Amino acid sequence: MSGTILEVENLSVDIPVAAGMLHPVRGIGFSVSRGETLCIVGESGCGKSLTSLAVMGLLPKTARRSADRMEFLGRDIRSLREREMARLRGGSMSMIFQEPMTSLNPSYTIGNQLAEVYLRHVEQSRAAARDRAVFLLEKVGISSAASRLGQYPHQLSGGQRQRVMIAMALMCGPELIIADEPTTALDVTIQAQILHLLAELQREFRMGMILITHDLGIVARVADKVQVMYAGKTVEEGPCETVFDAPMHPYTQGLLRCIPIPGRTQRGERLGSVPGIVPNLVGELSGCMFRNRCDYASDACAGMRDEPTRMGDGHAYTCLRAPEEISGEPQAAETP
């Protein structure tokens, strides 16, 4: 407990829409410790980003957040007023958003935007904020950092803008960083550089990190723990190596079959896929939401409860299939 930064239990998000009540996040729970990386993975629309926005208190005004427990550094953040939550955001917890071009204000220089974060949360001079900005821009690998402070976002490349966003997230020395698909808009080479940078900075500053992604290849390289989400719920969770070596939920297995394996996947060989689409999450929901896409579904899946099967060592999955029915199945992915 002493090293735990964030604890979340039974987090749900409900959003009223024209057709009824949308349930994009349904009973999610997780914890993050100092120096630990939790990866939340799943296809688009499964609730990953809304989970992070719920933690940060950045949900749309019409959204309703509920949780049995949401503690950050031992402090209950469910009852914080907006002004109190604003002191935490950008200070003790920071977020790196998906698209840096839309996250950075095109009307202000990089230096002004970095300094604003520091001056809002730390009682220091503008000169101190500038020095901190230069230090962190250098730390994230931007050359001629001092001269970059006078530039505008459009004058930087996509990779440089993402590095600026990382520097901005680090300005106040946060305990927790939430990175919401931080490499989505970048090419493969820059993706690798950004991931390596995040891992190095996390080790250096001993931060907790939640990395949200749909790319299991990224997860395999950086995660300590993995949480697989489908239709707003956790369907499997556990240590990264365990989940990759012995995936228990059919959805996790399907995702892993989509990944080419160096040395095993032949050129031109057809990769696996998960057929079908994510179900509608409006209105009353019951049973396993993956049953219409699952090769192992039975009539019982329509009435199953969301009680996870726990395997030990933190590994758990939500499926009617018993461990002995799954063990021994050939796996299609390996932890690099």
N, C-alpha and C positions, 0 to 999 in steps of 0.2 A: 504493500500500500504506500510506503514512503516514496517510492519512485513513480507512483501513478500520477499522471497529469490530468487526464480526462476520463471520466466514467459516465457512460450513458446506458440507461436501462429502459426498455419498452418505449422507445421514441416513435411517435406517429405524427404524420402530417396529413391533414384533411383540407381540401380546397373545394368550396362550393362552385359548381359550374352549371351551365344551363340545363344539362341532362340529369343533374342530381349532385351527389357528393363524390368527389374524386378522392381516392385513397392512395396516393403515390408512395407513401412511406408507412409501413405497418409493423410496429413492434420491433424496431431495430435496437440492438444492444451491442456495445463494444467498449473497450478501454484502451488507452494509449499510455505507455510509460516513457520516462525520460530516455532518449537515445533510441527509441523503438520506432519502426515504420510499419504502420498498418495500411494495407492496400485494400480498398473497396473496389470490387470488379464486377462487371456485368454489362450487358448490351445497353444501347441507348434506350432511355425510357424506364429503366428499372428503379430509379429513385436515388441514384448515387449523389448527384449534385444537390438535390433537395435535402438530403441528409446533412451534407456539409453546411448548406445555407441555414438549416435549422439550428445547428450547433453555433453558428456565428450570429444568429439572430437577424438574418437578412432575408427572411421569407417575404413573399408578397403580402400586402396588408390584409387581403382576404383569407390567407392561409391560417389554419389553426394548428398550433403545435401543442402536443401533450407528451409527457414522459413521466415514468415513475421516479427517475433519477437522472439528473444532469449536473455533474459536479466537475468544476474546473479548478485544479489546485485546492481541492477541499471546499470550494465555495459553490453553493447552489445557484446556478445561473438561470434557473427557470423563473425565479421571482424578481430578477434584477430589472429595474426600470431602464428605459432606453439610454438615459444619460450614463448610468452605471455600466451598461453593456458597451457603450461607445468607448469607455475608458479601457476596456479589455481588448476590443477590436483594434488591431494595428499596434497595440502595446504588448500584452502578454500572449495574445493569439493573433496570427496573421493568416491571410489567404492569398494564394497565387491563383488567379483566374485563368480560364482556358485561352482567351484571345487577348494578348497584350495590347493590340492596336485599339481595341475598344475599352480596355481597362485604363489606359493612360489617356489623360486629357490632351487633345491635340493643340489646345490654346495656350498651354503652359510648358515651360522648359522642363527638361528632366530634373535639373537642379531644384527648381521650385517645388516640384511634386515630391521629390525625396525629402526635402527640408520640411515640407508641410507635415509629413507623418511624424518626424522627430519633434518638431516644435509643439505639436498638439499633445504629445504624451510625455515629453521630457522637459524639465525646466532648465533649458540651456539656451545659449545665444545662437543667433543665426550663423555666426562663424563656426561654432561647434557643430551645428547641423551640416554645414558645408563640408567640414573635415570628415565627419562621419560618412557622408555620402561618397566622398572621394575614396575613402578607405574601403567601403563596401563594393563600389564599382570595380575597384582593383581586385578585390577578393573574388568577385564573380567572373573575372577574366576579361573585363573591358579595358582596352588600352587607352592611353591618353585620357584617363578618367576626369581630370580637372577640366579639360576642354569640353568634355561631353556634357557637363552641367548646363552649358548654354545652348545646347541643341534641343530641337523639338522631336517628338516621337517619330514623325514621318521621315526624319533624317537618319534613322537607324534601321538596320535590317531586322527581320523577324526574330532571329536568334539574339540580337543585341537587346531588343525590346523585352524579350523574355528574361534576359539576365537583369535588366533594370527592374523588372517586377520582382525578381528574387531579392535583389538588393533592397527594394522598398519594403518587402516583407521582413527583412532582417534589421531594419533601421533601429528598432527599439529593443533588440535582443529578446525576441519572443520565446516562450517556453514551448509553444505548439505552432506548427505550420500545417495548414491544409492546402494541398496542391491539387486543384481540380483539372485533371487532364492537361498538365502544363506543357506537353509536347505535341498536342494534337495538330497544330498548324505548321509544324516544323518538319524539314526533311530528315531523313534517317540519320545522317551524320550529326546534325545539330541536336537531334533527339538524344543521341548517345552522350554528347557533351553535357547537355543540361541535366540528364539523369546522374551522370558521374559527379557533376558539380553539386547537385542537391545532396547526394550521399556524403561527399566530402564535408560540406558545410554542416550537415547534421552531426557527423562525428565530432567535428571541431567545437561546435557550440552546444552539444549534448541536448538537442531539441527532440521533442516528439514530433512525428510527422504522420499525417493521413494523406495518402496518395490515392486519388480517384482516377481510375482508368478503365478502358475496355480491352486493353492490350495485355494478355497474360504473359507475353514475352517480357514486357517491362516488369511485371510483377515478380517473375522468377529471378530477375537480377537484383531487385532492391528490397523486397518485402521481408519482414520478420514474421508477420502474421497476415493472413488473407481472409477476407470476408466476401463471399460470393453472394450477390443480390440478384433476385429475380422477382419481377412484379411487386416491388416494394418491400420484399421480405428477404431475410437472410436464409439461404438454402444450404449453405455449407460454410464452415469457418474452421480455422486452425492454423498451426505453424505452416509456413510456406512450403517447406520441404515435404511435410506430411501430406498436405493437400495435393501437391504435384505428384508425389510418389504413389498415393493411394486415394484418388478422388472417389467419393462415395455417392454423391448425388448425380443423377443422370444429366442434369444441366451442366455441372462442372465437367463431367466427362465429355460432353458435347463440345464445350468451349475448348478443351485441351486438344480434341481431335482436329480443330481448325488451325492448329499451329504447325508449321513445317519444322521438322527436327533435323538439324545439321548432321549429315552422315547417314541418315536413315530415309529421309524423304527424297525420292528420286525426282529428277527434273521432268516436268510434265505430269507428275503424279497428281491425281485429284485429291484435294484436301477434304476433310470432313466438314459438315455443316450442321446447324441446328434448324430443322425445318419449321415452317410456321411463323407466326408473329406473336408479339407480346399481347396478352389479353387486355380487354377493357377493364379498367380499375374503378369504374363509376358504379355506385350502388352497393348492394349487399354482395359480399364475396365469401365463398366457402370452399373448403377442400383445397387440394393441391392445384395451384394456378398453372403449373407446368404440365398437367396431365394431358392436355390436347396436343402436346408436342413430344410426348415421351413414348419411347418404344416399349416401356415396361408398364404402362398405365393399366389399371383394372378398375372395375366399378367401385371398389372400396376407396379409391383415390378421391372421389367426389365428396366423400364425407370425412376425410382424414382431418385430424387436429394438428395444430402446428407444434407438436411436442418433438424437440430434436432428439435424435439418437446420439448419445455421447460415447466416444470411442476412447477417451482418456487423452491426457496431454493437451487438452483444450480443443481436440478435434471433434466436431459435431456436424451432423447433417440432418435435414428434415425430409424424410422419405419413408414410405411403408416398408421398403425392402430391407430385410435384415442384413447385417454385415456378412454373414456366411453366404448369402445369395450374390454378393457383389465381389467379395475377395477372390482373387485369382483371375479376374478379367484382365485382358491385355490392356495396357495403358498406351496412349498415343502421344504422350508428352513427357519430358523429363526436365528436371530443374537444371539449367545450364551451370 
